[in-house]
């Protein structure tokens, strides 16, 4: 009888061919389900080997010719229908196919069949989409072509093929991890690793996740059973219970602690090596083998102590099993274990194989496996739950699939209205129609009904499902086939009573309405005549009532605020776009949903790191607050802040507790925290550092400012479309224009004189606006200046000082016709040339020096001078010219606008300690100048001095350089002039000064860049002849002058895209 049945497996025209024929490949279909379960029974009739598979027709030959075309047709028939969808099993139940160079038949020599059955090989896990609905058929087809060309001509390969499996099956069709494999059988065990090289693997056109050596590869991949199932235990008691009735085939103990990352993953890596060795350990896979992985160490009870979460360890093992076509049959915890994550796994994964002190036989009887892709890692009070019927539970599962776990669907996220987001909110309010509702405090849920009106709910955060009584407020008849978005909120009338406030509708009377604008959707809800939230302040006899939120337009928003008592803290208002479709909420161009929280009602969730006693008060304790670091997902202290509380009010607050704290502020903006509620560890999601920091340092806007937002449409600029209340009406166009558009059209606020909405232009480089009068002022010079006037040197001044004073006067005269000099800043002024600025007819002068005696002397001279113009304002202050806060603190207090000219005739080298400081100084000078302004001064030319040697000396000047010093920035030298005290001078390279000035928009005036010797020799009125040594000194002193760029930007008639983008 056996041989008669076996003839069906012999391809046509083939009668007992030789065991091996070159280039002939026989085709076999693996007719088993992709859902494989463990089966530890070793029955002769249920053995898992090739003869048994052939007999039971789980492996059978496919009719057809043996040519390449027929082979390709066979492969495409088996690959193209492949999809990550269990519904395809009805039309294509095959889990793969086998291509063999040996004819597998029960009526020929069985030696070749048993040889293939025992042959080792490689299992190649392909990195294809694992989730339900993932597209895999076309990438799989391409990868197979490369794989086939890689192994087809290699006669060390006796068989190869493709298989797939679905791990982690539950009642939902979207569950399960879909795995796809190529496999290859080798002639002997020595050849399996020599088949592939990394270069050859790159030709598979698909990422390879793992290659595993497996003994008896064909029974391993073609079986209807799971070849190896892993069982994990946490805790010694769970380990003992597991072994009480049956003993696993293999076992491994992870000696690690979950608070040590390196130790845990090292142990898991050792397990991985052991597990992979097991697969290559001469097993024939005639049944399911059990591998027991045990963790004896306790799971930490505090989240802060968990370096490797328990789910991470399970997921690590699950990935190995997925790669090797195996699974995790179950996870068992000790009854005494109550560590972080255990309760979540047990409560939130009802259908998953998570057990407490289960025996091995109990786990095997369940025939389950851990779904590494969909396992879920709560807030619904137990007393309002009702028993679930099977059909109702199925509806809840569908609601989860459609509106929570669906990747193409997401709920609109509320964006907080703060100082940072104020502009975005104003723009949104001005362009779209919004409605407002109260922000409910509570747990977000989905509320649905079946065709009979029976109620179910889903907690959105945890996906916990529950049933409800018929509790629609004010509705006499039942409401069928609807799904609502709602918030479960406690009723302050009674501790045990709750209200469910409907916020939106997703399915109405069996029709999906997510593509419908909100105003129309909400009309459906109002048509049901459910009472609104202001009608029921309390619940019902069932301790729960369902009400609808009250949505109002902007013109009635006061109705949401006015009924509240003055001492009642609301969580604020939510603003929803009435034209938005929920189905578009995942798109980038979606309208935002905004949340306004009053400053007095901002609350956030913290974890208590520890509690400490408060001195002199045994009734009060202090709790140190922690937040979640978004990058590491670990708890971290928030700015060392704490909250004080009365023990009588919150006796259960302890280390690890979650507390909801109210953010309080005083009139000086100092803040502190008050506890509103306390929860057990992990009961609430702790706020992240960024969430807390945003509210602390960027507080919510006030109610008055929210009312301004409601009128944002009246501040929409007709020219550019942006919202900006800093503007005015354009009478010519009879429309409102914002401040930016006035600037673009040649109007704006002048930064120099302060005129508002004046006609003018932007400076092209700085983009600062100046009016026409100021532009004219910047392009003119003092025509009444007494050119040729030279400040007399001090009495008994030496010739070098006389030349220096005269050259400064010459330099001022030289630049007077090229830059404006009506507003002068004199750095390191010294007092020697202030009279020159007076004779130059300079209106405003500010001198700065760090020596108070010089400052006092200059003030006295200015006060007593008869050369000062009647309306001129001259001032001298004592300050450090090269300090960091000079420009922003010192100068702006006495002179808040820019200067026409900035001079530094002494001490410039102090700014050139290094390149960074030099750049800051030159940049500050450029920013302080008006367009077309000048920067002039004197300095010692280190290049000339260095060229005279490391040491130089004459009767006037002596200089000394260190051996390694060069005349570049960051170096210095010492100098003594005419017997004065030796001083250290920083090098001021002229080329560097010009380069940096050019970067900041200043152009060098070459005619002003001369040595003092050259300047004085060109003066026809200078009659004194300096000596050769004096001439050597004057040759190292150099003057310079720069002019700031004065190019202006012409106004535009239309706003440019770049300008509009810069405002956004």
Buried (B, 14 or more C-beta within 10 A) or exposed (E): EEEEEBEEBBBEEBEEBEBEBEEBBBBBBBBBBBBBBBBBEEEEEBBBBBBBBBBBEBBBBBEBEBEEEBBEBBBEBBBEEBBBBBEEBEEBEBBBBBBBBBBBBBBBEBEBBEBBBBBBBBBBBBEBBBBBEEEBBEBBBEBBBBBBEBBBEBEBBBBBBBBBBBBBBBEBBBBBBBBBBBBBBBBEBEBBEEBBEEEBBEEBBBEBBBBBBBBBBBBBBBBBBBBBBBBBBBBBBBBEBBBEEBEBBBBBBBEBBBBBEEBBBBBBEBBBEBBBEBBBEEBBBBBBBBBBBBBBBBBBBBBBBBBBBBBBBBBBBBBBBBBBBBBBBBBBBBEEBEBBBBBBBBEBBEBBBBBBBBBBEBBBEBBBBBBBBBBBEBBBBEEBBBEBEEEBBBBBBBBBBBBBBEEEBBBBEBBBBBEEBBBBBBBBBBBBBBBBBBBBBBBBBBBBBBEEBBBBBBBBBBBBBBBBBBBBBBBEEBBEBBBBBBBBBBBEEEEEBBBBBBBBBBBBBEEBBBEBBBBEBBEBBEEBEBBBBEEBEEBBEBBBBBBBBBBBEBEEBEEBBEEEEEEEBBBBBBBBBBEBBBBEBBEEEBBBBBBBBBBBBBBBBBBBBEBEEEEEEEEBBBBBBBBBEEEEEEBBBBEEBBBBBEEEEBEEBBBBBBBBBBBEBEEEEEBBBBBBEBBEBBEBEBBBBEBBBBBBEBBBBEBEEBEBBBEBBEBBBBBBBBBBEEBEEBEEEEEBBBBBBBBBBBBBBBBBBEBEBBBBBBBBBBEBBBBBBBBEBBEEBBEEBBBEBBBEBEEEBBBBBBBBBBBBBBBBBBBBEBBBBBBBBBBBBBBBBBBBBBBBBBBBBBBBBBEEEBBEBBBEBBEEEEBBEEEBEBBBBBBEBBEEEBBEEBBEEEBEBBBBBBBBBBBBBBBBBEEEBBBBBBBBBBBBBBBBBBBBBBBBBBBBBBEBEEEBEEEBBBBBBEEEBBBBBBBBBBBBBBEEEEEEBBBBBBEBBBEBBBEBBBBBBEEBBBBBBBBBBEBEEBEEEBEEBBBBBBBBBBBBBBBBBBEBBEBEEEBEEEBBEEBE
